[in-house]
Amino acid sequence: MVIALTILHVLMCFAIIAIVLLQSGKGADIGSAFGGAGSQAVFGSMGTPTLLGKITTAVAIVFTLTSFSLALLGGERAGSVVREPATAAPSAPAPSAPAGPAPTTPAPATPAQPAPAPGR
């Protein structure tokens, strides 16, 4: 089912690209909307729908339906793409003391008494 929808979706992608490229451009009509005296509406009159316009609408509807269908079907099989981390078995026992300089003893909480001066 998913493979058939994916194939149909890709075919609709190519079809909509080809049909849109075959249609005549409307870019020249937009210039009349911004100051042209002959414009009837903001973007000109639509006129009668052509055969390519109807086909474009049908292909766009099928494309949208296949997009939604694939999204819904793909949500059911959603899972993590991250693999489980490999747990390494320790080969040697963990050292009890950190490897590095010997730990220092903490400083006393009360300050030490000053040494008496010699000769007093």
Beta strands, then each sheet from edge to edge (+ up, - down):
end
